[in-house]
């Protein structure tokens, strides 16, 4: 019984928040429409619709600015959700966890050229394509520092 009562209470609170927010949005659109009506001389209904469209555009732009300034969330591990893959099959890369490990492993490579994934460069020849996926030859990509030594 407590579960049903708490569910109904949460639903009621969510509905009240939506109704109050919607009502405030309509009042804001009406007030904006009234100002637009005074400035441009439009009909009240047209001015209110124009004010509502302006509010929607403002909310959309504010959302875009907010998401462009906040950092991205870390990638989701899709391995938990893939039931199709064989459990004995191992990946050929691991994502780097430790920044110091990456600095030691790729000491002569600039950070922007370092791979995000731990790839196996042991059996790559100089004229082969780089395993990082850049499309360049290994000697011109991640093997540049090793071939000069």
ABEGO torsion letter per residue (X at the ends): XAAAAAAAAAAAAAAAAAAAAAAAAAAAAAAAAAAAAAAAGBBAAAAAAAAAAAAAAAAAAAAAAAAAABBBBBBBBAAAABAABBAABBBABBBBABAAAAAAABAABBAAABBABBBBAAABBAABBBAAGAGBBAAABAAAAAAAX
